[in-house]
Amino acid sequence: MQGQRSLLLGPARLCLRLLLLLGTRRRCPPLLRDLVQRWRYGKVCVRSLIYNSFGGSDTAVDAAFEPIYWLVDNVIRWCGVGRNDIATVSICKKCIYPKPARTHHCSICNRCVLKMDHHCPWLNNCVGHYNHRYFFSFCFFMTLGCVYCSYGSWDLFREAYAAIEKMKQLDKNKLQAVANQTYHQTPPPTFSFGERVTHKSLVYLWFLCSSVALALGALTVWHAVLISRGETSIERHINKKERRRLQAKGRVFRNHYNYGCLDNWKLFLGVDTGRHWLTRVLLPSSHLPHGNGMNWDPPPWVTAHSASVMAV
């Protein structure tokens, strides 16, 4: 039966290939060329309809291992990890390793990051538990520096901008003088190459500092708001969805890591005593943040601590 089918399909495929070959020639009949074009267009349409970018081998393997992930996750939650000092929330499906609270997997760094905020492409690194304070300090002082440069060079910017406009007017008058052939007139003074470069560089630097101050200032303000609420960028989206879900059920969402605005800043900056505002905030300091990024017990100086129940 299979041999008879191959005998029937063999000549049909040969005839189809001959028709396609003839359709590519210039002297073929228009009808045949039109049929060949329609056949190719139909093949493209069919491939576009049945193509699935999620049908690769990686997706199939992930789908096949999903029950295993579910089993390991539930077994770990039931039995524990073996270390009672680590509060494990779930297991990472990429690393196949216990994942503590506030930990997320970075697909770019290909590892789990403690208290992950986001992956910064400018730093080529993740912003997490141990470098979040450095990242915010960099944004804050960079914004202050750009604001200082923009405000301090405002007079220089105005003078340079006026000089550029004057240069444009002089060049325009010079072209008109050449067109009218008024050689008996005294030519206007011209700017040297160095003066032109200096004026244009001042204008460019002022616009650059002002743009960076606006963009980086907005980012700094956004992170300051998140720090005041005891959240990270990822937790902001998670808590927003959770708040809406509980609100629909008539319940109130409470962030377990929000100790109040002042205490959140003291915890973020590592301020334990009053003098730390000078030695650890205003002056450079390499002190480590509070905790190890795995357990999130509040420090003893926190005045207001929410209960472990996140929703009541």
BELFENZI-V249226 format. One record per residue. RES is the residue in one letter. PHI is phi in radians with two decimals (none if undefined). D_CENTER is the distance of its C-alpha to the mean C-alpha in Angstrom with 2 decimals. Layout:
BEGIN
res=[RES,RES]
phi=[PHI,PHI]
d_center=[D_CENTER,D_CENTER]
END
This chain:
BEGIN
res=[M,Q,G,Q,R,S,L,L,L,G,P,A,R,L,C,L,R,L,L,L,L,L,G,T,R,R,R,C,P,P,L,L,R,D,L,V,Q,R,W,R,Y,G,K,V,C,V,R,S,L,I,Y,N,S,F,G,G,S,D,T,A,V,D,A,A,F,E,P,I,Y,W,L,V,D,N,V,I,R,W,C,G,V,G,R,N,D,I,A,T,V,S,I,C,K,K,C,I,Y,P,K,P,A,R,T,H,H,C,S,I,C,N,R,C,V,L,K,M,D,H,H,C,P,W,L,N,N,C,V,G,H,Y,N,H,R,Y,F,F,S,F,C,F,F,M,T,L,G,C,V,Y,C,S,Y,G,S,W,D,L,F,R,E,A,Y,A,A,I,E,K,M,K,Q,L,D,K,N,K,L,Q,A,V,A,N,Q,T,Y,H,Q,T,P,P,P,T,F,S,F,G,E,R,V,T,H,K,S,L,V,Y,L,W,F,L,C,S,S,V,A,L,A,L,G,A,L,T,V,W,H,A,V,L,I,S,R,G,E,T,S,I,E,R,H,I,N,K,K,E,R,R,R,L,Q,A,K,G,R,V,F,R,N,H,Y,N,Y,G,C,L,D,N,W,K,L,F,L,G,V,D,T,G,R,H,W,L,T,R,V,L,L,P,S,S,H,L,P,H,G,N,G,M,N,W,D,P,P,P,W,V,T,A,H,S,A,S,V,M,A,V]
phi=[none,-1.19,-1.16,-1.14,-1.17,-1.17,-1.18,-1.37,-1.36,-1.08,-1.08,-1.13,-1.17,-1.12,-1.13,-1.16,-1.17,-1.13,-1.13,-1.15,-1.18,-1.19,-1.20,-1.47,-1.42,-1.29,-1.58,-1.30,-1.07,-1.06,-1.10,-1.15,-1.12,-1.16,-1.12,-1.13,-1.13,-1.14,-1.13,-1.17,-1.12,-1.14,-1.11,-1.11,-1.11,-1.13,-1.14,-1.16,-1.31,-1.64,-1.30,-2.44,-1.25,-1.67,-1.75,-1.38,-1.21,-1.12,-1.15,-1.13,-1.17,-1.10,-1.16,-1.23,-1.54,-1.05,-1.07,-1.18,-1.05,-1.10,-1.14,-1.13,-1.06,-1.24,-1.16,-1.16,-1.15,-1.43,-1.61,1.62,-1.58,1.95,-2.14,-1.37,-1.51,-1.95,-1.45,-1.53,-1.64,-2.72,-2.08,-1.30,-1.34,-1.64,-1.50,0.92,-2.53,-1.00,-2.01,-1.20,-1.12,1.16,-1.76,-2.40,-1.58,-1.68,-1.28,-1.45,-1.36,1.05,-2.80,-1.45,-2.09,-1.20,0.83,-1.21,-1.71,-2.98,-1.71,-1.61,-1.25,-1.29,-1.57,0.96,-2.81,-1.53,-1.70,-2.45,-1.13,-1.57,-2.25,-1.14,-1.15,-1.16,-1.12,-1.17,-1.10,-1.08,-1.10,-1.16,-1.27,-1.16,-1.14,-1.07,-1.13,-1.18,-1.12,-1.12,-1.16,-1.17,-1.25,-1.27,-1.77,-1.12,-1.15,-1.10,-1.12,-1.13,-1.15,-1.17,-1.13,-1.13,-1.15,-1.14,-1.10,-1.16,-1.08,-1.12,-1.18,-1.14,-1.11,-1.16,-1.15,-1.15,-1.15,-1.16,-1.17,-1.17,-1.19,-1.51,1.00,-1.67,-1.34,-1.36,-1.44,-1.33,-1.17,-1.21,-1.15,-1.91,-1.53,-1.31,-1.14,-1.12,-1.15,-1.10,-1.12,-1.13,-1.12,-1.19,-1.17,-1.11,-1.14,-1.11,-1.16,-1.17,-1.14,-1.14,-1.12,-1.16,-1.15,-1.14,-1.10,-1.20,-1.18,-1.24,-1.13,-1.11,-1.12,-1.13,-1.11,-1.08,-1.21,-1.12,-1.12,-1.13,-1.14,-1.10,-1.63,1.25,-2.22,-1.89,-1.11,-1.23,-1.16,-1.04,-1.23,-1.14,-1.18,-1.14,-1.16,-1.17,-1.13,-1.16,-1.16,-1.30,-1.14,-1.16,-1.65,1.38,-2.00,-1.97,-1.57,-2.24,-1.37,-1.19,-1.85,-1.76,-1.85,1.84,-1.06,-1.14,-1.16,-1.11,-1.21,-1.13,-1.21,-1.21,-1.47,1.35,-1.60,-1.76,-2.20,-1.15,-1.26,-1.19,-1.09,-1.59,-1.39,-1.96,-1.93,-1.33,-1.82,-1.08,-2.57,-1.95,-1.21,-1.42,-1.22,-1.24,1.49,-1.85,1.47,-1.92,-1.80,-2.09,-1.27,-1.21,-1.17,-1.17,-1.52,-1.22,-1.44,-2.13,-2.19,-1.25,-1.23,-1.25,-1.40,-1.47,-2.44,-2.20]
d_center=[59.64,56.61,58.79,60.00,56.46,55.45,58.61,57.72,54.03,54.77,56.79,54.40,51.44,53.63,54.65,51.07,50.05,53.11,52.25,48.70,50.19,52.74,50.17,48.38,51.58,52.62,56.13,55.18,56.22,53.79,53.96,52.91,50.06,48.86,49.04,47.05,44.29,44.19,44.09,41.10,39.28,40.05,38.65,35.34,35.21,36.05,33.45,30.76,31.90,32.13,29.00,26.43,23.22,23.12,26.64,26.05,27.53,24.36,24.08,27.81,27.71,24.99,27.09,30.18,28.84,27.56,31.02,31.05,27.73,29.22,32.46,31.03,28.81,31.85,34.19,32.03,31.83,35.58,36.79,34.24,32.64,35.63,34.28,34.91,32.98,29.55,28.51,27.01,25.26,24.74,24.33,21.26,21.80,20.20,21.85,24.92,25.09,25.55,22.42,23.15,22.02,18.47,17.50,14.83,14.42,11.53,11.98,10.88,13.20,15.52,16.75,16.81,15.54,17.73,16.38,12.77,10.50,6.99,6.31,6.38,6.97,9.69,11.43,10.98,11.34,10.44,11.27,14.12,17.77,19.24,16.90,15.44,18.43,18.07,14.51,15.82,18.98,17.39,15.54,18.80,21.23,19.30,19.42,23.09,23.87,22.54,24.44,27.49,27.44,27.08,29.84,32.08,32.02,32.67,36.33,35.59,33.15,35.87,38.49,36.43,35.50,39.21,40.26,38.03,39.58,42.98,42.31,41.48,44.70,46.75,45.53,46.41,49.88,50.44,49.85,52.26,54.81,54.69,55.10,58.11,59.56,60.41,60.97,63.43,60.72,59.06,55.46,52.83,51.15,48.01,44.92,44.51,41.59,40.41,40.53,38.54,35.79,35.80,35.58,32.75,30.78,31.26,30.02,26.95,26.13,26.68,24.33,21.66,22.12,22.24,19.02,17.13,19.00,17.99,14.23,14.01,16.69,14.92,11.97,14.87,16.80,14.17,13.94,17.72,18.22,16.37,18.46,21.53,21.08,20.51,17.17,13.69,10.56,11.25,14.91,14.66,14.06,16.60,19.12,18.91,19.93,22.49,23.91,24.51,26.09,28.41,29.23,30.53,32.80,34.05,32.44,30.46,27.19,27.10,24.29,25.90,23.92,24.69,27.72,27.88,26.18,28.28,28.31,24.53,24.26,27.12,25.56,22.18,24.03,26.70,29.56,32.62,35.39,35.99,36.12,32.64,31.32,32.88,32.55,29.03,27.29,29.08,29.97,27.86,27.90,26.73,27.60,25.76,24.17,26.35,26.73,25.63,22.53,24.65,27.16,26.25,29.73,29.98,31.66,35.27,34.80,32.55,34.78,33.24,31.92,31.16,32.95,31.48,31.72,28.42,30.17,33.72]
END
